[in-house]
């Protein structure tokens, strides 16, 4: 894929454009009500994360197309969010005297264009180039099919606007796009054909990155670990938000808070792409993975212990519920520190082996250093410990010997 010739100034201009549209989305959302505010805030968070990472990458590596893809995704989503809020205010809340209503409806549909960009970032990660010339045909086929989806959506939208039958939901989206009827009924079978095909492409793109892991260099493996970890966190967060919204139509305050946290988790994907490309703290991914796994296991174990103790105390020992909760809480709190140490030790040995071995080597060297008196032996032992812990290509030690004679 040809490198972009745009520079930092273009990236900054796009970033400013995104900020302007984010600011423009706030007043209509506040007027529209609580639901629109929450929807706008969620979209703004996602757009800001993708756009912010894209802006940094595009400014630092302007020839890397991945940064421009993320930046364009963020700008398109901000434009769509602002236009959707305006369209909802115009056509749903009765303010039909506002100008440019049809234009807002059309701009709101830019989300369909933005969705097709993210898989390209996965395919071209981390340097913005294709793995081989044969992938050019795959990329061209994907671009053609991905363009068919927004083209169909816009065809229905233009026909709806021309017929004067504009109806939008609380987010400003045309209702006929979600429920095509009448002359727009053809959109349903078209999407049933296009969307599964796009999913196949997305799986192929992810598979390409996974297949390259084994033959990649150590640095490239760390980059791929960041990509896959961010993608996994994003999928978990998105699945929680989607399932929570569809299964619980009247969520409690706790469920709303959990959904908000899950929405925040989805920004792990652009952040991981940014770290992988810019190589900032690249080698911290193993520690992050081990800590995440350890605390997930600890949380699950403590929840199980807590629930089991509450059932035991209330059902078997016949204590009152407040007493059971207090006892279970105290025991769970007492178990946290020893359980964390044991689980973290086991996880480090399995998933963060290099860091675990390095820590062990340094600890052993420190123990031997306490009784060492021979400087040459200490130097040899230090070189051996560094080689074992860090595995450098070359290592040497220079010691400045200072002799003290007679207090002079």
SULNORWO-V583905 format. One record per run of one state. SS is the DSSP state (H for helix, E for strand, - for the rest). FROM is the first residue (numbers start at 1). LEN is the number of residues. If there is no record, write none. Layout:
ss->SS from->FROM len->LEN
ss->SS from->FROM len->LEN
This chain:
ss->- from->1 len->7
ss->H from->8 len->25
ss->- from->33 len->1
ss->H from->34 len->27
ss->- from->61 len->4
ss->H from->65 len->27
ss->- from->92 len->9
ss->H from->101 len->8
ss->- from->109 len->2
ss->H from->111 len->14
ss->- from->125 len->10
ss->H from->135 len->28
ss->- from->163 len->5
ss->E from->168 len->1
ss->- from->169 len->5
ss->E from->174 len->1
ss->H from->175 len->4
ss->- from->179 len->3
ss->H from->182 len->3
ss->- from->185 len->1
ss->H from->186 len->26
ss->- from->212 len->6
ss->H from->218 len->30
ss->- from->248 len->5
ss->H from->253 len->13
ss->- from->266 len->2
ss->H from->268 len->11
ss->- from->279 len->3
ss->H from->282 len->35
ss->- from->317 len->4
ss->H from->321 len->31
ss->- from->352 len->1
ss->H from->353 len->17
ss->- from->370 len->5
ss->H from->375 len->16
ss->- from->391 len->18
